[in-house]
């Protein structure tokens, strides 16, 4: 099977296999604030992540490209929505276009539409430095995602079977590419041990890609004669992954992805320690099944809900959320306890009180 057909299959199977799976964020509950002492008009959703500045804490995460006209249209439409709402956007793996230049347009369309936006290039950890530079140049990217997907590759019939060079490749790319490098999981979560290995080679941003979003094991099993079902329930939840990475001594900036479907989940992820939240399957489903206008309406409502929730918590910025007390229960609590990550620090955080506004 060629890469173009595989990309199209991934889109269709992603929609077919999409189902409600707990990403762990239902285990997070905020301590209610009866005196928030702020107003919706005071909320500022802008956020910084190192040298990158964003007008919104959400972005459209990597989905596709390299699948001919169909993926061209998807990227074109998503880029239009990203431009309208000032959202960052990531493209899917660009290896298809590096190996087959005729596929470049399916990626380049994103920069043509979203001319001044923040875009993330994307390659796998098998990429060379030259390929990484090529991917960045292709879309004039502001950052480069290097995705980690060993389990997906193992389930993929034609996937890789050797991952011995992944960390070394990442280190070389970090040292030789001029834009920030984001190392992202694709749906199996990230442990504190992995995060430490990455920061030790210079990685400053990770995307935890937690279990609970698009399940690439289920997608690849659709393409197999003998299903490897034991990998379909494999991984660390999104909530536990954020806490794992946040717990290391010098944590990197954290991007949270993995089943983000609403504003409340987004605020929970940001409060646990994420700087940015990415959505992929949720956005793709609305776009493919309901169209552009429905996606625009969803994005408007999403940002309004973010402002409402921040107001209810007595917060005015994304960074303020790091000081909001929350209680962790259920499977996430059990996981963190076994992993010796203190949950009481989250429950007893204190937000700095602003002076009383004499209205």
Secondary structure, DSSP 8 states (H G I E B T S, - for coil): --HHHHHHHHHHHHHHH------SGGGEEE---S-----GGG----EEETTEEESSSEEE-----SSHHHHHHHHHHHHHHHHHHT-EEE---THHHHH-GGGTHHHHHHHHHSTTS-EEEEEETT--HHHHHHHHHHHT-SEEEEEE-HHHHHHSTT-----TTHHHHHHHHHHH-SSEEEEEESSS---HHHHHHHHHTT--EEE---BTS--HHHHHHTT-SS--GGGTT-S-BHHHHHHHHHTSTT--EEEE-SS--SHHHHHHHHHHT-SEEEESHHHHHHHHHH-HHHHHHHHHHHHHHHHHHHHHTT-SSTGGGGGS-EEE-HHHHHHHHHTT--SHHHHT-----------
